[in-house]
Amino acid sequence: MSPKLRSIFAQVHLKSLSMGSRRDFSSSSAASKRAEWDNLFSPGISVKLGFAASACFAVYKVYKNYYPKFLICREEHERMLQRHKELWAQSKLDELSRNVCCCGQQPKK
């Protein structure tokens, strides 16, 4: 290939590269809205949205399935603690009543 022909091909190639960068077919409003939509839901954003959605769904499932059971267990635990306090107080009263003599004084040891 002659040097002159190579020069012509190189100029055409450079011209087509620069021409492609100057052409902007996305000047219409529909194309710009589509570009905005694509930028909004880029792969990074969509992964984060998917993660957030799955986390919200997991919280919902836990709240729906386990929160009522938790409330029941908490009520049972509170009743058990109340009963334990009552028994402890009763045992202390019994212990004090055993250590008091009929005249109301502490027995001698």
Beta strands, then each sheet from edge to edge (+ up, - down):
end
